[in-house]
Amino acid sequence: GRRSPFKPIDLIKKQDDFAPDQKRRREPLEAFPLDALKFVGTWTESGVIWALIKLPDSKINRVHVGNYMGQNYGRIISITTNTITLEEAVKESGKWLKNITKIQLDVSKGV
């Protein structure tokens, strides 16, 4: 019942369930760190709620649930009038972990 020392050991490669799909096409807002983006409002069209995101150059982009933003593979999982909730994938000690991040509506002047 012993293994032959001349045969290679079959290593079972453990699949990392939280690893992001690094082959998918990156979305434009993934080029920015989250702290450089400002959530400035919402807009509802045909029953879909969109979040309005102000870029560092003051341009406004719109995103909805399922879009990605930020540099940690942040996928939007919910949008309310005051909060965007993202599920980010962060690599820590060689393992991918899921992290929930919330972005609050920016109510400062100069939107």
Sequence and secondary structure as in RCSB ss.txt:
>XXXX:A:sequence
GRRSPFKPIDLIKKQDDFAPDQKRRREPLEAFPLDALKFVGTWTESGVIWALIKLPDSKINRVHVGNYMGQNYGR
IISITTNTITLEEAVKESGKWLKNITKIQLDVSKGV
>XXXX:A:secstr
    TTS         TT   TTS   GGGGS GGG EEEEEEEETTEEEEEEE TTS EEEE TT EETTTTEE
EEEE SSEEEEEEEEEETTEEEEEEEEEE    S  
